[in-house]
Amino acid sequence: MKEAEKTAWIDENNKIVSFHVIDNGKLIMKPENQFWNFIFGLTNTGYRIL
């Protein structure tokens, strides 16, 4: 069984992570086992979750 992919949008200019589409956001898709580590890594470098 294939692992579900999670999605987020990243605004690198404003250091924002969103789970909904945002203007000028870059779509990120990762398997769930990698997704949360990636998101937590962004928050540790100053990204805000919107």
Secondary structure as UniProt FT lines:
FT   STRAND          5..11
FT   TURN            12..15
FT   STRAND          16..18
FT   TURN            23..24
FT   STRAND          26..31
FT   HELIX           32..44
FT   TURN            45..46
FT   STRAND          48..49
//
